[in-house]
């Protein structure tokens, strides 16, 4: 088969020669050429096939885009070597655009394009060709693939997809400073001809800017472009294809370029000399005027710092910068006085805060101006000699006593007379008055330091000629102390006296207080009243350290005999003159624990610990009594409803045998032998019936020494002994056929209190220390007192 193609621009005819088919060498249509083929079988033998072998060398078909002719555009020709020209071969075409865009003559194999094609929409088409026998429809050639490529023409102008553009460049930039790069795109084929070869040029914006023809980079073309002279520029850039040749298509875009500011202009005052009027009544720290220097720059490049560079102005005035208006705000540092100084001269300097070293050659970026301030005379209020007066006066001084003098004067040149008076809104006017001409302050009544030690008053002064101008000054008056208060005992509470107090024992140490200050009231002496007879119960000892000790004189006190005692005490202070006072203390006798550990009455201790009043305690006791009565009534009713356990005397199936054997107390050591409980092993031999009363009672009097040794030698667990007896009672078959009650009483061991029985006491007189009984609580308090008294009697 042979395929040929013709182009209207450069027609050519391509003859496709038959060559040996090579797989992977591109798309091909096989031709009928005999050839040997060998196939290796499974058994290792080689089978030789004789069949035609066809191959093609393909060239691409080209079709020109945007064809506008009236006839279909010829693309190429398909031809098979089986075609003898007798019309027996039929050519068919399939693939992209087959039958719609591309048609083939079935007899001749000519291919035509019926529509105008656009390369920018589709660059190539893939089709398949085949030769068939017209009569048998058998394939004379296998189906073969080929490509029709759309050939480009210059039908698209360059475009700037991102335009228009906005760019900035600092003012005063050097020539050639890059501003922005613009890039145009062309839809034509960049690999074919010059249709997509773009060249850039500048249409507007010269001579300030230039553009690189190849890269599209816009650069500055002039130096020293000043933003203050012109800030905005409009540049038009053109992109033209065909390498800029005549006939090429072009597109353009606009770039708006703005010059950004740099600090290339120093601040400048509009004028060199200024004048300002400031009244002498201007307040310190408040603004009194403004001054401004102009700077043509923007933003931080126009920030200005103002300063006063001469000492005359800097000592009295200060200047700061308003960041919003960039003005210099002049404020007062010290009060003005027209009578002392009437004019001030200020040298003010304005300097840029952000300097650009590139423009240092332009000079110093600062400017100076002179401001002359004239002080205005104002009628001022009187001025006191000092800002705060502190005076003193003794307490109890008679009314009219001089306290001190305040002075004020008119600061104006005419020196108007001044009048004084007190601020009536303050409480101090009740105690003081002032002479309106001299300013002398006096008391209106005697003062008491203990009532108020300091008084604060405010004195006001005004000019006689202009009473509306007032000035104020605070005056503090200290009331000095005199010894006018006698001392007294520091406590008003009752003193607790323990019943077990001994003669010479310190009951309590007392101190004194004095309302007077330290100089007159902090050294005290104590004594009992000399005019009273000697107190038989208590005496007083002056410790000579402003304290005194109350000492008991009796051996014992009893709160049942007398509960309250009164003890008057005389106290002297160390003032001049010395004052004395008598205070009467109430002493309450209470039973206390040993050694006086708790000096508090038992009743009071209970009340204080519970935090309850007497009424509340009575209510609680009534509730307890009512509950007890209800319980007793309930138990009585239950007992009255119970049936008797023994119905008749003959019915002895259930019987409880009770042994009412009353012992003889602690002195009775013969009634029962405790060895049976202390040493159950020793009593193991004495097994007898425990369910009936024994006929005879056997009294065994064992010496205390022997019994004590037996107990010490063998002490076993009584709990085990009782359990053993319980087992014996359960398994014993000889007991009567009724219940019996066996009771075992054992004091136990390990109790922190020990045994109080005298059974094991080795002797009658014990040297044991019973002080530990005080730690057992109030239940053992009486016992502790008894042993304590016994010890005291023995010691005596």
C-alpha positions, 0 to 999 in steps of 0.5 A, a space after each residue: 500500500 502506498 500513502 501520499 499527502 499533498 500540502 497547498 504550501 509545499 506539495 510533496 508526494 511520499 511513496 511508501 516502500 515495502 520493507 520487512 515488518 519491524 514491530 515497535 517501529 511505529 504504526 504500520 499497515 502490513 503488505 503481502 510479502 512472503 517470508 519465513 517465520 519460525 515458531 518454537 514448539 513445546 517439545 523443542 521442535 521448530 515449526 516453519 511458517 510461510 506467510 506474506 510479511 508486509 510493513 510500511 514507513 509512515 510520514 505524518 499527514 498535515 492539514 492546514 488550519 483555518 482553511 476557508 476555500 470552497 472545496 474540501 482540503 486534500 490531505 493525502 492518499 492511501 494505496 495498497 500494492 494489492 490494488 491493480 486498478 480494477 476497483 476490486 480494492 475498497 479503502 475504509 477509514 475509522 478513528 477521530 473525525 472519520 466520516 465527519 471531518 475526514 472522508 476517503 474515496 473508497 476506490 482511489 484512497 484519497 483523503 480530504 478534510 471537509 471542515 476548517 480546523 483550529 489547531 488551538 482547539 485540537 492539534 492532531 487526529 488519530 485515524 485507522 486505515 484498512 484495505 478490503 476486497 470489494 467482493 469478499 470483504 476480506 481484509 487485504 491489509 490489516 488495520 493500520 494507525 496514522 496521525 493527521 497533524 493540524 498545521 499552525 498559522 498565525 491566527 492568535 495575537 499575544 495576550 496579558 492574562 494578568 493585566 492590568 498591573 500595579 507596581 511601586 518603586 522607591 523614589 530617587 531610585 537609580 537607573 535600571 532599577 527593576 520595577 515589574 516583569 510582565 509576560 504575554 502568552 500566544 496560543 499559536 504553536 511555538 515550535 512552528 515558525 514565528 507565530 508565537 515568538 513575542 517581542 515587548 516594547 513600550 508605547 507609553 511611559 517614556 522617558 521614565 521607564 523602559 522594557 526589556 524586549 525579550 523578558 518583559 522586565 520594566 526598569 527605571 530609565 531616569 534617576 532622581 525621580 521625586 515623589 514630591 514632584 510626581 507620584 503616579 505614572 502610567 506605562 503601556 507595554 505592547 507584546 507583538 508576535 512574528 518576532 516583531 515583524 510587519 504583519 505580526 499580531 500584537 496585544 498591550 497592557 497597562 501598568 500603574 506605577 507609584 513612587 514610594 516615599 523615602 526620607 529625602 526631605 528635612 523638616 522645615 519650620 514655616 518661619 524662624 521666629 514665633 511669639 506666645 502669650 502665657 498667663 502666669 496662672 497657667 497650671 504646671 503640666 498643662 499645654 500652653 502652646 503649639 509649634 509645627 515644622 513641615 516635612 514633605 515626606 510621608 509616614 515614618 519618614 515625616 516623623 519629627 522630634 521636637 526639643 528645646 535646646 537652650 537651658 533658659 527654656 528647658 528649665 521652665 518649659 517642655 515640648 512633646 510631639 503629637 503623633 497624629 498632627 506632628 505638632 510640638 506641644 509646649 507645656 509648663 514645667 514650673 509655675 510662672 511668676 510675672 513679678 519675677 520674670 516676664 519673658 522667656 526665649 525658647 530655641 526649638 529644634 525639629 529633627 527627623 527620627 528615621 534617617 536614610 544614610 543614602 541621602 546624608 549628602 543632602 545635609 542635616 535633616 533638622 531645623 530650628 526656630 525661636 519662640 518668645 514667650 511673654 508672661 501675662 500678669 494675673 491677680 493671684 490668690 494669697 500664697 502661704 509661707 509653707 505648704 503644710 503646718 504642724 502644731 502642738 498643744 497640751 491636753 486639758 489646756 484652757 480655752 483660748 490657748 495659742 496653738 500656732 500662727 499661719 502666714 500668707 501674702 499677696 504675690 502680686 505687686 500691689 501686695 493686697 492685705 490677706 484675711 484668714 478663716 477656717 474651712 467650716 465643712 471640717 470638724 476641727 472648727 469645733 475645737 479651734 478658731 483663727 484670728 482673721 488678721 494675724 492668722 493666730 490659731 487658738 483652742 475653743 475648748 480643752 482637748 483630750 488626747 485620749 479622745 483624739 490625739 490629732 486634729 486636721 484643719 484647713 486654713 483658707 486665705 483671701 485678699 481683701 480686694 478680691 475675696 473670690 481668690 482663695 488659697 488653702 493650707 492643711 494644718 495638723 495639730 498634735 495634742 500632747 499628753 499629760 498624766 491625767 488618767 490613773 492606771 487600772 488592772 488590765 483584766 475584768 475577768 474572774 480569777 480562778 482559785 483551785 481548791 487544792 491551792 497551797 500557801 505561797 502558791 502563785 494564783 495569777 499574775 496581773 498587769 495594768 493599763 493606762 490610757 496615757 502615752 508611754 512617757 507617763 503610763 508604762 511603769 506600774 507599782 502594785 500593793 494592797 490597800 493600806 487602810 484595809 486589814 490584812 487579807 487572811 486569804 491572799 497577798 500581793 507581790 510586786 514583781 517590779 516589772 509592771 506586773 504583780 502576782 496574787 499569792 494564796 495564804 490558806 492551805 485549802 479552799 472549798 467552793 461549797 464553803 465560799 465560792 467568791 472572794 474580792 481582792 482590791 489592788 492599788 496601782 500607781 503609774 510612773 508619771 509626774 505627778 504619779 496617779 493611782 487607781 484601785 481595782 477590785 478583782 473577783 476570785 472564784 474557787 473551783 475544783 481543779 485538776 491536780 497541779 492546777 492544770 486547768 484553772 476553770 470551773 467544771 461547770 463552766 468548762 462544760 458550758 464553754 466546751 459545749 457552747 450552750 446556754 443554761 436554758 439550752 442545757 435545761 431543755 436537753 435534760 428535759 428531753 432526756 428525762 422524757 425519753 427515759 420515761 418513755 423507755 421505762 414505760 415501754 419495758 414495763 408494758 412488755 413485761 406485763 404482757 409476757 407469760 411466766 416462764 414456769 407455768 407450775 411448780 411441777 413443770 421443771 423443763 425450763 428452769 433458771 437457777 440463780 445464785 444470789 450470793 452477795 460478796 463481802 466487798 474488797 475485804 472479803 477474801 474468803 468467799 470465793 477462790 479466784 485461782 479457778 478463774 486465774 488458773 483454769 488448768 488448776 481447777 480442771 480437776 474440780 469438775 462438778 455439776 453446775 446446773 444445781 445448787 451445791 449442798 454445802 459451800 466450801 470456804 478455802 482461805 488461801 494466804 494472799 502471798 500464795 494466791 498471788 504467786 499462783 496467779 503470777 505463775 500461770 495466767 491463761 486466757 479466760 476466754 478459752 476457759 469459758 469456751 471449754 466450759 461451754 463445750 463441756 456443758 453442750 456434750 455433757 449427757 448427765 445434766 438434767 433435762 432443763 436449761 441451766 445458766 452458768 455465769 463466769 465473771 472475769 475482770 480481764 487483763 490489759 486495762 490501762 487502769 489496772 486492777 483496783 482490787 486489793 487481792 493481789 496487793 503485796 502490802 498495805 502501804 504503797 509507794 506508787 505515784 498516782 499522778 497518772 490518774 490526772 490523765 484519765 479524765 474527769 471520771 477519775 478526778 475524785 479518785 485522784 484527789 483522794 490519793 492526792 490528799 493521802 499523799 499530802 497527809 503522809 508527806 505532812 
